[in-house]
């Protein structure tokens, strides 16, 4: 089990405008026509607007297909308390369907996925970094959450309620690479 602390300052720079300005780096040749799957569990303690605190376990999954032209197609989902939310993201979508800022890009031998919670009425951000081995046949995943100094991390839940995140721990981060398009049926 790996505890992820709420990172101040560093994550504050992750926002919709910054993600939109980030230069696109070409997908590595070794990942063309392959699918990368990122998944983890986030265990958090959250406080609702009425002040009630509860423990929430969310399962998060990102499936990213790197086309033969190097374009990134993303399907993401999160499930908690018997509910699931997710969907496909457009190629250049700056926001998720819930209004969260999003970014997905390559930085050298890493694939970086960002979520900025501010657009959906929350505050703070998440960053998932998949680091590939030299052959791009396997990868490892690191996930961090953060907030601006002095601010509170908040995120809109699957039920549409924005809650304060008092603590969050990421467990079981997993990253895999497979040949082909996971979305093709």
C-alpha positions in Angstrom: 0.0 0.0 0.0 1.4 3.4 -1.0 0.2 6.5 0.7 0.0 9.6 -1.5 0.0 12.9 0.3 -1.7 16.0 -0.9 1.0 17.8 -2.7 1.0 21.6 -2.3 2.2 24.1 -4.9 3.5 21.7 -7.5 0.1 20.4 -8.5 -1.3 23.9 -8.4 0.1 24.5 -11.9 -2.0 21.8 -13.4 -5.0 23.6 -14.8 -7.0 23.7 -18.0 -5.0 26.6 -19.5 -1.6 25.0 -18.7 -2.7 21.6 -20.1 -3.9 23.3 -23.3 -0.6 25.1 -23.7 1.6 22.0 -23.2 3.4 21.1 -26.4 2.4 17.8 -27.9 5.3 15.3 -28.0 5.0 12.6 -30.6 4.0 9.1 -29.4 7.0 6.7 -29.3 7.1 4.5 -32.4 7.1 1.4 -30.2 3.6 2.3 -28.9 1.9 2.8 -32.2 -1.2 0.7 -32.6 -1.0 -0.4 -28.9 -3.3 0.0 -25.9 -2.0 1.2 -22.5 -4.1 0.5 -19.5 -3.7 2.4 -16.2 -5.7 1.5 -13.1 -5.6 2.1 -9.4 -7.8 2.3 -6.3 -8.2 5.6 -4.4 -9.2 5.3 -0.8 -10.3 8.7 0.6 -12.0 10.3 3.5 -14.5 12.9 2.2 -16.6 15.6 3.8 -19.9 16.6 2.2 -21.4 20.1 2.2 -23.4 19.3 5.4 -20.1 18.4 7.2 -20.7 14.6 7.2 -17.5 12.6 6.7 -17.3 9.2 5.1 -14.7 6.8 3.6 -14.9 6.3 -0.1 -13.1 3.6 -2.2 -13.0 4.4 -5.9 -11.6 2.2 -8.7 -10.1 4.3 -11.5 -9.2 3.0 -15.0 -7.8 4.8 -18.0 -7.5 2.9 -21.3 -5.5 4.7 -23.9 -5.1 3.6 -27.5 -2.2 5.0 -29.5 -3.2 4.9 -33.1 -0.9 4.0 -36.0 -0.6 7.8 -36.5 0.3 8.5 -32.9 -3.1 9.9 -31.9 -4.3 9.2 -28.3 -7.8 7.9 -27.8 -8.9 7.7 -24.1 -11.7 5.9 -22.2 -11.7 6.6 -18.5 -14.0 5.4 -15.7 -14.3 5.5 -12.0 -16.6 3.5 -9.8 -17.6 3.9 -6.2 -20.5 2.9 -4.0 -22.0 0.7 -6.7 -22.0 3.5 -9.3 -19.8 4.0 -12.3 -19.0 7.0 -14.4 -16.9 7.4 -17.4 -16.8 7.6 -21.2 -14.6 8.2 -24.2 -12.8 11.5 -24.5 -12.4 13.4 -27.8 -9.0 13.6 -29.3 -8.4 17.2 -28.3 -11.0 17.6 -25.5 -9.8 20.0 -22.9 -12.5 18.8 -20.5 -14.2 15.6 -19.4 -17.9 15.3 -19.7 -18.2 16.3 -16.1 -16.3 19.6 -16.8 -12.9 18.6 -15.3 -9.9 19.8 -17.1 -8.0 17.0 -18.7 -4.7 16.4 -20.4 -3.0 13.4 -21.9 0.4 13.5 -23.5 3.8 11.9 -23.8 6.8 13.4 -22.1 9.9 11.4 -23.2 9.3 7.7 -22.1 6.3 8.6 -20.0 2.6 9.0 -20.7 1.1 11.7 -18.4 -2.7 12.0 -17.6 -3.9 15.0 -15.7 -7.3 15.9 -14.2 -8.0 19.4 -12.9 -11.0 19.4 -10.6 -11.7 23.1 -10.7 -13.9 23.0 -13.9 -16.4 20.8 -12.2 -16.8 23.0 -9.1 -13.9 21.4 -7.2 -10.3 22.3 -6.6 -7.0 20.5 -6.9 -5.7 18.0 -9.4 -4.6 14.4 -10.1 -1.5 13.4 -12.1 -0.9 9.8 -13.3 2.5 9.1 -14.8 3.1 5.8 -16.7 6.9 5.2 -17.2 7.8 2.7 -19.9 10.8 0.4 -20.0 13.3 0.7 -22.9 11.3 -1.6 -25.1 7.9 0.0 -24.3 6.5 -3.5 -23.6 5.8 -2.8 -19.9 5.3 0.2 -17.6 5.0 1.3 -14.0 2.5 3.9 -12.7 2.7 6.7 -10.1 -0.4 8.7 -9.1 -0.4 11.9 -7.1 -3.1 14.3 -6.0 -2.5 17.9 -5.0 -3.9 21.3 -4.2 -2.7 24.9 -4.0 -1.1 26.0 -0.8 -3.7 26.9 1.7 -6.5 25.5 -0.5 -8.7 22.4 0.0 -8.8 19.5 -2.4 -12.4 19.1 -3.6 -13.9 16.9 -6.3 -17.4 16.3 -7.7 -18.5 12.8 -6.9 -20.2 10.4 -9.3 -23.5 11.6 -7.6 -22.8 15.2 -8.6 -22.0 16.4 -5.1 -18.7 18.3 -4.6 -17.0 17.0 -1.5 -13.8 18.1 0.4 -11.2 15.3 0.2 -9.6 15.2 3.7 -7.1 12.4 2.8 -6.4 10.1 -0.1 -4.3 7.0 -0.5 -3.6 5.3 -3.8 -3.2 1.5 -3.8 -2.6 -1.1 -6.4 -1.3 1.2 -9.2 -1.1 -0.9 -12.4 0.1 -0.2 -15.9 0.1 -2.6 -18.9 0.7 -2.5 -22.6 -1.0 -4.7 -25.2 -0.9 -4.8 -29.0 -3.9 -3.5 -31.0 -6.9 -1.3 -30.4 -8.8 -2.2 -27.2 -11.8 -0.2 -28.5 -12.2 -2.1 -31.8 -15.0 -4.6 -31.8 
